[in-house]
């Protein structure tokens, strides 16, 4: 099997690095109608387009992506450069600014999502984490239970990692999961051993869908042969376009879908879209004329947890009060649109380590700290095929921890976790990098970051339009830390103490960065230790004042894991659902949604894997509904 897998990787690599087929920024004048329009060229959108084209090459398909082509972009294909995508001025990312939030120290947090062909798959951190078996069952939706989606989870991947449960992994899929071409075994082992000392065992395969409450290796969406990112555009779409065998597969980039078009007030069938050039990519910075294109069979909205609800609302689908206030004629009343926003919020904490430069990715994004990234690219340095993340964990608190968090937390635990041992409270891992300006560091040591995040946040937010045009402002409240009884906040308090207990017992521990830790009262037992000769094994007894310092740091620094979902949830209409189990928008024939806006509940994982599954599952639904002949 090993040789066969490596040959597939090699063939995929050759397909990627041949010259790209033409991808339009302006459609040919004679292309005015297609069978299927996919609004959004993100993770699910690229998969759907590719699978439909493979099922029937005569089917005419158009993908419209607001961002640019991602083909061979350095910040996309080289894993070590992923941070460049979310730095200020990036043209591969969309930056969604939230309303000012008093509970977040009056900050306006920003959530970044993919703004380029391939969507989030082109800019994410490439960490391979999959939801728990119970996560999919918790969606409580026919056809989407864990047993139903398992084959799609396997279809996605060619898994190169260790496992004790081969039956839950795939070995022939387009997306390779491996350690890439570089790793830092000292850091991986240090985190896992630190977790063991803190009371959490090592687990061979944390991503078996069943494993929980321990730490283990962190694989990544990176080729084991050439070290390239496994984004959907390069793994699904570009090879088809370059083959020349799919002349009816069209991709339009740098154009924004403005609204969905309908055939009349009575049937309200989706029959096309209105779009325009994205002014961020035009020469003069101005949008061009609005244009439209018809869809004979289907329109699929796939612009993400932010873009899709806004697209629906601009099209007249949503909560009546929102539409009326925005001045948009009502097509269909669906109060769930734009609500139930969920995200994995996290807080980063920074540690001084004994790691060497080749054991971190510090300096890669900014090309500083002695790095020469252009030279590394010229030499195809193996370290470019690494994302700096080698160890992770899925953890649950002990009975004593639960009791210490108070009666409200205890009650929540008993309702949602006690009888489901498959569900972790938090995920935390070691990132061999410092996400900040290196000028803020006190010395030349290599600093690393832990980032615990809440797996199933209780808080809910919203995203809505305020006017009829795409250029009008939006109303976005993430809702972080606004849940009843502060369950999310208490989870973060536990997360801080747990990650610190692990980090201080790592063999590579050499201190704590003051600015990357809570500011504890002078003389506190919990005070930061800036430099150390090695690990510290003593336990910390946190006082009420220490807890207050932790809370303040959380409020001032909590951010996004970039896993937004739930804003057009799949649920019964009477429960504010927006789509049914076949992803049809209620009351609007000819319109489906396929992206991360549809999951009704978060998963205990980075959400790329879930988005991949949604793309494959959606494609399968559409192929069967259209009666397409599937190729073996």
C-alpha angles and dihedrals in degrees: 000000000000095000092045091053093048091051090053090051091050093049090048090051092052090051092051098051100047115098111289120249116246113287112190129237088179122029120234111264092241093057102089102134137034136172098244130021118197110196103207131031097218130121099299094033095056092047094049093049092048096046093046091050091050091048093052120004090191091064110101111227131181125194115194114198123183093209132064131273111283097204111142095340107163095225089053106042099039109070095203090062097055094115090065089072094065099039119111113284095024115152094197096066138063114220113210111196117203128215117272106281120206092197088057095056091272092296127148100222120208126218117199122211134175114289099176138066106295091034116213091356088069097052108025126110092256095230113157109228125146131198122258121261089247092054094068092041088054089063085070092204125138111248093017102074117119093262089052097050098039094092090052092049088054094043091060100060150058099201118206098174137100118270143166090206112054092167092074096051133075126227105184105047130120096247116075121214115197146119089274120220099308139035142167107232093181092059093043093050093044093056094044092048091046089054091049090053089050090055104267120116128226114260120201095212117021090176100059089111088244106055119102147155100040144068134255148146118322113222122196144213092257131119113252090215108046101011095236126151115259100227120161096244092058095038100041115010110034095053090056093047092047094048093070089221097106108060091158094060107095129183122193115190133186091035129113125220105227102185145336118259124223133200099230148327094268105049096024089198116170107241105165147325140262115226143166140193112281106249090214088072104035120104095241096036092244128118116246128225120310114254135184137210129192130233116210097194115011149356118209119197108210107154097121140251091311103031100044099056090045091050091050093049093049085052093053099260116123146053110349095225091053093048094046093048090049093048096242120144111243116247099164131000109230110156093190095069111113095003132102092049110180132181138170101247117200142180123215125220123192130220135186112235143185091236121131124231092261088058095059138043093227110143095019099106096044097032092234139112089070097310124140101193096174089056090048090053092048089053093039088234111208091228088071087069093066133082096202094246117113107150136041142163144206109211143185126194122248121248089259091051091050093050091048090057091064140253096291091054090045090053092049090049092052091049100046111016115022096078095037107064088172090074120085121206094216143006119217133171143167118263112196094217145068112240099210147061107311088215086076092063117099097218145002096272119123111257126202134193136223117202117190114190136187111252099201108026117200093205120095129196140176144231120202141162121250096196141019098259131077090235093058116104120262131223110235125173114168091195093218114172093002096108121123115273092008094265092156092050092049089050089055091050089054090044092055094051093045097049090046091052089052096043097049090054095052115113089230094054113124102159147306130278108238094214090049095056137059115278101245122197116273111273094019119149085229094057117138118264105214098192133018137173092227144327122335117221102181117110121238122230104210118211127211087259090053090052089052089054090051091050092050092050091049093051091048097045111026110128144162132289084202093244103127118165147140102066095123097027128196105239141110112300091240088059091056092266118162101194135032125229090278090054094249115150108241113255095004115094117207095028127105133171121217116173141076092297089081106060107100094206136031120254127225092250147066100283101233091091091052091049090052090052092048090052093051093043093047091049090051091050093050094045090055094044092051092045093234120173107243118220117226 
